[in-house]
Structures are given as C-alpha cells and as structure tokens.
C-alpha cells in the first residue's frame, strides 16, 4: 500500500514536480489523508513512500520483498545511494530473516564493503545479486568478509593467539552472528591426519547454506606467506 501511495503521488499528483510547489502539495495532501484515514500519513511519511517508489521502481520486486520485509526494513534501505548496495541488503535481509534492527546495524558495520562481492566488477555484482534473488543461493563471495569486526571480544591491545581463541569461544554466539547466517560450530583444535602427520585446526565450522566446512586458523600480527601453505594443507583433508 505504501509503495502504491508513493507511486501515485509521484506520477499522478506531482507529475515529477520536485520544487517548492511539490512540497506544498505533499503537506496539503498529508493533512487530507490524515483527516480521512488517521495516523500514518504525515508529510514525512508520505515523502518516505514517494522515495520508496523511486528507489524500488518495479512493483514486482516490492511484492517479492514484502513477503519477508516489513515497512521498517524498507525505511532503513530507502536512504542508500548505491542501488547495488541497497539490493544486497534487501536480499540478505530477506534470505537471512533479519529483525527490524539488523539492517541499520549491518549498514553501520559496512557489511557490504567487507564482502568479497563488493570487490568485483559491477556487472558481476549485478549477476550474483540476480542469482541470489532468483535462486536463493548464497555464494562464498556473499558470506565471507574481510575484515571481521571482533570488538565485542574486548581484548587488550596485546594478546596471544590462544587468548583470541579463548575469547571467541567465551562469546561464541556473538562470533557466529559476525560470521553470518548458516554457520555452526563443530570443534576447537580439531585433530586431523594428513599423510600420517597430525595437524590441528584452531576452529572448525560448517556453513549450511554453502554446504562446506570452514576452517579458521588464528594468527596475530601481519600476514605471512607460510600461513597460506598451512591452510592449503587443511584443504587436502577428507
């Protein structure tokens, strides 16, 4: 209904007019609608409806999203300037079932900018988001992030890898939320054997949407080349 109201105001009432005259019309219209239908039609609310119809111009997309998203979700997405970012948050909100507070929190944490998806060319981003919308299938580029925000662990400036591991397990729920939807914790210091040698994975998770195991090797300090080799050893584990 809000989309329909905004679309009708834009097309039939204002006809594209956005100057002072347009503002006066919206204020007058808000008073009339409030008198006739009650609360919910202030001039501020009407402008949001108009913006919603502008940034989501296709009614079919709105109909699809509204099955999982409330008006409060839409209000959080409307101010976004980048259409690709808006589409990313809308689809992730739909698939992961975010609460009304989560879109704002994820936007503030720059979730999109931290995904591998955001580093890709625009055409590839559009293609992956279209696949997400049509097939509800999450790719690794939508799930994995860089960096991860672990401020909630409240570690001191100087800590060891074991301190980091202990802190994660103490607040595993928050860590899983930061990882994203679909992650389940499997083991700590998971022992594996490769070619007769023992190796230990710091943290092992499973992602239900990717249908893949996710190994976390915790390191402090700057990245070193041999870290990559260590993780590649884990990939040989069956």
Order of alpha helices (4+ residues) and beta strands (2+ residues): alpha-alpha-alpha-alpha-alpha-alpha-alpha-alpha-alpha-alpha-alpha-alpha-beta-beta-beta-alpha
